[in-house]
Amino acid sequence: MLSLPSHLCTVVNQDGAAVLDVSRNQISTLNSTGGFVWERLQQGQTVEEIIRGLANESNTDLAIVERGVQAFLEQLKSERLLSI
């Protein structure tokens, strides 16, 4: 299961998200799609639920959305913004 580290403070709006990593004093910004994914992670949705929701909202093929979301999650993990 994925989880958001407790040392992160975030602000999410329709334009995306800003994530402050308090432990490293670093801010990351996310575009609107990243903000969509981030907000749903905060809500405790599964990756599968996020992918289906984004595919429905954007009217995009599920396989394309899945590849993009998985790549985004890997990026978040590499930046230590997401834990397993």
Sequence and secondary structure as in RCSB ss.txt:
>XXXX:A:sequence
MLSLPSHLCTVVNQDGAAVLDVSRNQISTLNSTGGFVWERLQQGQTVEEIIRGLANESNTDLAIVERGVQAFLEQ
LKSERLLSI
>XXXX:A:secstr
  B  TTEEEEEETTEEEEEETTTTEEEEE HHHHHHHHHHHTT  HHHHHHHHHHHHT  HHHHHHHHHHHHHH
HHHTTS B 
